[in-house]
Amino acid sequence: MEYAPLTWSSCPPSYPSLLDKQRREVAGLCVVYKTHEQHVPHPAALRQPWARPHGHATRTAATRDHQLIVPFARTETSLRSFLPRYTRLWNRMVQQTQRHSTSSLQTFKSAGNAWIRQP
């Protein structure tokens, strides 16, 4: 947005903030994708354990093996930190789509942008 200030100067302040929020969410999902699907070594400290599959059939049992365990957070500030926030977002994306199983990061970014833009 800083590359097109004249374009964004006449819009309400809520529009650029929505675009910034979408950009941050896709960037966070890409970090989770890199750590869990591509096994990139430098963000390995951010890797969360996979959720264990249920022993019984439910609606979400098919996607359970691609979900992550959300770390416990006692305070609201901790809930908004990187790991709990993007782990919950990843789990929601896994439940609603099959886009997490793409072959490249660029394809995942495009799919993540399309998923986040949905109402």
Secondary structure, 3 states (H helix, E strand, C coil): CCCCHHHHCCCCCHHHHHHHHHHHHHHHHHHHHHHHCCCCCCCHHHCCCECCCCCCCCCCCCCHHHCECCCCCCCHHHHCCHHHHHHHHHHHHHHHCCHHHCCCHHHHHHHHHHHHHCC
